[in-house]
Structure formats: C-alpha cells, structure tokens
C-alpha cells in the first residue's frame, strides 16, 4: 500500500530509476496492484446511478486515476526494458537512438 492510503504502492516510485532495486516478482506485483485498483475503481464508478454522482466521482478521482496510470506505465516500461536488457533510467530521459 502506498503512503497515500487509497492508492497502490507503485505511485510512490516517481521514476523508473527508483524501481531499479526490485526484482521481476516485485515489479509484477506492483503492476498487478495497479490493475486491481483500476478494476475496483471502474466497478465502483459503474455502480453510481446518477449523472451527478458520476460527474462528482470523475472530478474527485481524476488526479488519482492519472497518478495510478502513470505509475503503472513506469512499472510496465521497466519490465519491458529489463526483458530487452536495458538498464533502468529516470522518466523523461530519452532512450538511445530516439
């Protein structure tokens, strides 16, 4: 669990370099936690019955959804890079050849 009580732990790692010490099992767990969080939030939102409720939910959750999506992307990028044999790198740093 993240230091932000309602979000998956992956949001605490702000760049791919911060994931460097984790093995594949831990990275896969971080990714699965993000998947589960997105699923649960989607199911909760689907249960809202009024347009006003859905609008309020979207406003309240916009930042959290963006944060979890970005965290999952970082974790997935790190998993893929390791499969390709690339070293960890901070977000925003260009890949060689780009």
C-alpha positions as CSV (number, residue, x, y, z in Angstrom):
1,X,0.0,0.0,0.0
2,X,1.2,3.5,-0.8
3,X,1.9,6.2,1.6
4,X,-1.2,7.6,0.0
5,X,-3.6,5.3,1.8
6,X,-6.0,4.6,-1.0
7,X,-3.5,4.2,-3.9
8,X,-1.3,1.2,-4.9
9,X,2.3,1.3,-3.8
10,X,3.6,1.9,-7.3
11,X,2.7,5.6,-7.1
12,X,5.4,6.1,-4.5
13,X,8.1,5.4,-7.1
14,X,8.3,8.6,-9.2
15,X,10.7,7.3,-11.9
16,X,12.0,4.1,-13.4
17,X,15.3,4.6,-11.6
18,X,13.5,4.2,-8.3
19,X,12.4,0.7,-9.4
20,X,16.0,-0.5,-10.0
21,X,16.4,-2.5,-6.8
22,X,13.2,-4.5,-7.4
23,X,13.2,-8.0,-8.9
24,X,10.8,-9.2,-11.5
25,X,8.4,-10.6,-9.0
26,X,8.0,-7.3,-7.1
27,X,7.6,-5.4,-10.4
28,X,4.9,-7.8,-11.5
29,X,3.1,-7.4,-8.0
30,X,3.2,-3.6,-8.4
31,X,1.7,-3.9,-11.8
32,X,-1.0,-6.3,-10.6
33,X,-1.9,-3.9,-7.8
34,X,-2.4,-1.1,-10.2
35,X,-4.5,-3.4,-12.4
36,X,-6.7,-4.3,-9.4
37,X,-7.0,-0.7,-8.3
38,X,-8.2,0.4,-11.7
39,X,-10.7,-2.5,-11.9
40,X,-12.1,-1.8,-8.4
41,X,-12.4,1.9,-9.2
42,X,-14.1,1.1,-12.5
43,X,-16.6,-1.2,-10.8
44,X,-17.3,1.3,-8.1
45,X,-17.9,4.0,-10.7
46,X,-20.2,1.7,-12.7
47,X,-22.3,1.4,-9.6
48,X,-23.1,5.1,-9.4
49,X,-26.6,5.6,-10.5
50,X,-26.9,9.3,-11.2
51,X,-25.2,11.6,-13.7
52,X,-24.3,14.0,-10.8
53,X,-22.7,11.1,-8.9
54,X,-20.6,10.0,-11.9
55,X,-19.6,13.6,-12.5
56,X,-18.6,14.1,-8.9
57,X,-16.7,10.8,-8.9
58,X,-14.8,11.8,-12.1
59,X,-13.8,15.2,-10.5
60,X,-12.7,13.6,-7.3
61,X,-10.8,10.7,-8.9
62,X,-9.2,12.4,-11.9
63,X,-5.9,13.1,-10.2
64,X,-5.7,9.6,-8.6
65,X,-6.5,7.9,-11.9
66,X,-3.8,9.8,-13.7
67,X,-1.3,9.1,-10.9
68,X,-2.0,5.3,-10.9
69,X,-2.0,5.2,-14.7
70,X,1.4,6.9,-14.8
71,X,2.8,4.6,-12.1
72,X,1.6,1.6,-14.0
73,X,3.2,2.8,-17.2
74,X,6.6,3.3,-15.3
75,X,6.4,-0.2,-13.9
76,X,5.5,-1.7,-17.3
77,X,8.2,0.3,-19.0
78,X,10.7,-1.1,-16.5
79,X,9.5,-4.7,-17.0
80,X,9.8,-4.3,-20.8
81,X,13.2,-2.7,-20.6
82,X,14.5,-5.5,-18.5
83,X,13.2,-8.0,-20.9
84,X,15.1,-6.2,-23.6
85,X,18.2,-6.0,-21.5
86,X,18.1,-2.2,-21.0
87,X,19.3,-0.6,-17.7
88,X,16.9,1.4,-15.5
89,X,16.6,5.1,-16.4
90,X,14.7,8.1,-14.9
91,X,11.5,9.1,-16.6
92,X,11.9,11.8,-19.3
93,X,15.4,10.6,-20.2
94,X,15.5,9.7,-23.9
95,X,16.2,6.2,-24.9
96,X,19.3,5.7,-27.0
97,X,18.5,6.2,-30.7
98,X,15.4,8.4,-30.1
